[in-house]
Amino acid sequence: MRLPVIVTRTLPGAHDTAENLTRLGFAPVLSPMLSITETGLAPGDLEGVRHLIFTSANGVRAARGIEVPPDVTAWCVGPSTADAAREAGFATVVEGDGNAEDLARLILASYPDGPLLHIANEAAAGELVAALKRGGLEARFSAPYRTDAAASLSAEARDALADARPVILLLHSAKASSAVAASRPQLANAGLVAISEAALAPLLNATSRGHWIAARPNEDSLMDTLQRAAAALCP
């Protein structure tokens, strides 16, 4: 029987993760812990902007339909976000391979001309833009969407956790992990696999079969880590 893996990632990205899991021989169990509500950009947010910064594919999706000049550069935190930007029609995409801090360093090393706008949810405001400003760049932030936490894991996910057999709980973000923690699930039979230390932190002290953290904060590294965790849980 295939090992069940609970996917807490926000839709529609959860479907991409589920496809990867199926291809690798796992049984994905969808349980998005965050939902997205688009609120739109404020008037003037894009005025003079030459560069857009995306720290998730959700930010790219929220920016679809916004009229931007064709020469605008999309700076993306990692491969998945960069792919979303290309699919959204951005002609110039700079792809990072880390977290927001790594992306800030990449931008500062390039020192682009013109204002930069970081598009993300309200929880991401602050550090990246502050780092760019400290480096002398003109940068600002806009949150054209918000994320709302689910009250609990899905019924299918709760059933998988109640089974005596091992199950893996896949953690894509700190906010989703906080939502999981707030629902107080039984994790004694779960292995926790997180995309970063921050994503694991809300559940670090939970009673579980163990935890694993991806070497790099991207989907490929997360899948590699998941396979290592599965081998340990089901030798």
N, C-alpha and C positions, 0 to 999 in steps of 0.2 A: 504494500500500500504506500502511496506517495506521502511524503512528509508534508503536513499542512503548514503554510506560512501565512500569517495574518498581516495584511497590508494596511497600514494606517495612513498612508499617503493621501493627500487631497486629490479628488477627481479633477480633471481627467487623467492626471499623471498616474494615478493608481492603476489604470488599465494598462499603461505601458509597462509598469512593474509586473503586473500579473502576466503579461505576455512573456516577459523575460523568465519569470518563474516557471511557467508551463514549459517553455523551451528547455529549461534546465532539469525538468523532471519533477518539479515540486507541485503541490496542490495549493494554488493561491486562494486565500479567504479574504474577500474585500471587506474592510471596515474603516472607511475614511473617518478620521477623527476631527477634521476641519472641513467646513464648507466655505465657499467664496461668494461674496456679494459685491458686485461691481458698483462703485459709487461715482465714477467719472473723474476726470481731471478738473481742477479749478481753473477758471479763466486766467490766462496769462502764464500758466505753468510752463508752456512750451516756448514762450517768447525768447527768441534769440538762441535757442538750444541747438548745439551742434553734435552733442553726444548724449546718448541714453544709456543708463546703467541698469542692468537687470541681474538680480541675485536669485531669481527663480523663474521657471517657465510660467508661473502664474502671473508674474509682472508683465511678461511678454504678451500673454493672452489678454490682459487688461488693457494693453496698449493697442491692440488690433483695432483698426478703424480710425485711429487718430491720424490726422493728416500731418505728416512730417516731411521736410525737404528730403529729396532723394540722396543727398550726400551725408545724411546723419549717420554716425557710427553707433552701432550697438555693442556695448561692452558687457560680456556675459560671464557669469561666475564659473561656469563649467560646461561640459559637452552637451548635456541635456538642454540647458537653457539656450546655448548657442544654436542647437538644432531647431528649437522652437522659434528663435529669432529669424533664422533663414526661411523657415516655413511661413512665417508671418510676412515675408517679403523684404526684409532688411538686406540691402546689397553689401554693406560693409559690416562684418561681424568680427569682433576680436574675442577669442575664446580663452578663458582662464582654465585652470585645473586645480582649484582649491576652494577656499572660502572667501568671505567678503574682505577679510584683511589682505589675503593674497591678491585679490582683484584690485584693491586700492593701491597696493605696491606696483602692480602692473601698469595701472593708469598713470601713476606718478612717474614711473620710469619713462613712459612715452611722452608725458607732459603735453597733452593735446591742447590745441587752441580752442577758445570759445567755451561758453557755459556748458556744464554737464548737469543732467537731471537723473537722479536715482528714482526709479519707479518700483515700488514694492508695497507690502502691507504696512500698516502703521507700526507694527512691532519691530520692523527693521530700520526705523528712522534713527539717525544719530551717528553712529561710529564711522561708517564708511564716508559719509559726506564730511564729517568733522576731520577725518584724516586727510581728505583731499584739500580742504580749506587750509589746514595746517601746512600743507605742502605748497600753498600759494595758488591753487586752482579755484576757479569760480564754480561752485557746485551747490545744488539745492535738492530737496526731496519732495516727492509727491506720492500720496497713497490713493490711487484710483479704485481701490477695492479693500474690503476688510475680510478677515477670517473669523468664523464663529465656531466654537468648539461643540462637538457632539456630546450628548449627555452620557453615552456609554458605547461600548463596543457593540458591533452587530450581533444579532442572535446566533448566527453561524459561528462567529468568532468566540463567543462565550461558550458555545457547545464544544468547540475544539479545545478550549482551555480546560473544560471540565473533564475531558477524556483523560484516561490514565496514560495514554501514549504521549510521547514528546510532541511539541509544537513550537514553532518559531514565531516570535513577535518582531516584525520588521519596523524600525523606527527611523523616519526620514527627517524629523525636525523636533526641536525642543518643545515647540508649542503643541504639536500633536502628542508628544510623550506626556506633557503636562495634563492634557485632556484625558489620556489613558489613566494616569495616576489618580486624577480626581474621581474617576468612575470606580476606583477601588476593585479592580478585577483580581481573580485568583490566578497567580502566575507561577505557581509551584511547579507546573509541568512544562513551563515555557523557557526556551532559550531566547535571550534578548539580543538582537543584532541591530546595531545603530550605525548611522552614517557618519556620526561624529561624537566626540565626548559630550558636547552640548546636548545632542539629541538623546543621549543615554541618561544624562544627569537627573531628570525628574524621577527616574525609575532605578537609579543606581543601587539603592538600598532595598529594593523589593526582593522578596524571597522567590528565587527562580532556579533554573538548572544551570545558570551561568550567563555571562554576557560577553559580547564580542563587539569591537569597534573597527570600522573600516579604516584602512591605512590612509586613504584619501577620501575627502567628502564628495564622492561622485558615485553614480549608479554602478559603473563597472566594478569599482573597488568594493562596493556594498555587496554585489553579487558574489564576488570572490570570497568575501568574509562569510557570507551566508553558507557557502558550500563547505568552508572549514568548520563552521558551527554545526552543520548537519552531520558531517563525518564524526564529530565528537559526540553528538547526541545519539546517533544511530550507528555505532561502530559495526 
